[in-house]
Amino acid sequence: MASMTLEDLSSQLKKIDFCMLSTNAGSGRISARPMSNNGDVEYDGDSWFFSYEDSRKITEIEGIDAVSLTFTAPPSLLGKPGIFIAVEGFASLVRDKATFEEHWVPDLERWFPEGVDTPGIVLIKVSASSIRYWDGEENGEIALPGSAR
């Protein structure tokens, strides 16, 4: 079994812009949608995503905060599969403008035209409790200090 570190994972995530955020949609259903990591990949176990307050995913997170993220990198030029990363964790909603500014990148204006002042904007923080990966040859789980809820 391999021994990837959070620093190794951060390096891999720099190559992956989008992931799927899965939430509990109720009645035993899972709902998934693509989300951009916005290049915010100095990874310490937390992932950050901007959203609109009135979206279904926010309602789902307010109901049940357990979520998962799945990242997939494309194959290498030599044909080796890209890495697959599965993150299980808990989502919290951040409505603090100073925190918005810490995680803001100009490309977000495509979705949020008034920047951090866009009405109805919210930041989703996903704190990992478990991270598993497979890179086509090795698989493993990354230990997260203090990840117990």
MOCORNOR-V750256 format. One line per field, one symbol per residue. ss: DSSP state (H for helix, E for strand, - for the rest). psi: psi as a letter, one per 30 degrees, with the letter a starting at -180 (. if undefined). burial: b if it has 9 or more other ideal C-beta (glycine too) atoms within 8 Angstrom, else e. Layout:
BEGIN
ss = ???
psi = ???
burial = ???
END
This chain:
BEGIN
ss = -----HHHHHHHH----EEEEEEEEE--EEEEEEEE---------EEEEEEE---HHHHHHHH--EEEEEEE-----------EEEEEEEEEEE--HHHHHHH--HHHHH----HHH---EEEEEEEEEEEEEE----EEEE-------
psi = klikleeeeeeefffjeklkjkljglhgkkkklkkkfggigikgfkkkkklkegleeeeeefejfkllkkkkklllfgfkklkkkkkkakklkkgjeeeeeegkkefffefifgbfgkkgklkkkjjkfkkllkgfellakkkjkgfk.
burial = eeeeebeebbebbeebeebbbbbbbeeeeebeeebebbebeebebbbbbbbeeeeebbebbeeeebbbbbbbbeeeeeebebbbbbbbbbbebbeeeebbeebbeeebeeebeebbebeebbbbbbbbbbbbbebeeeebebebeebee
END
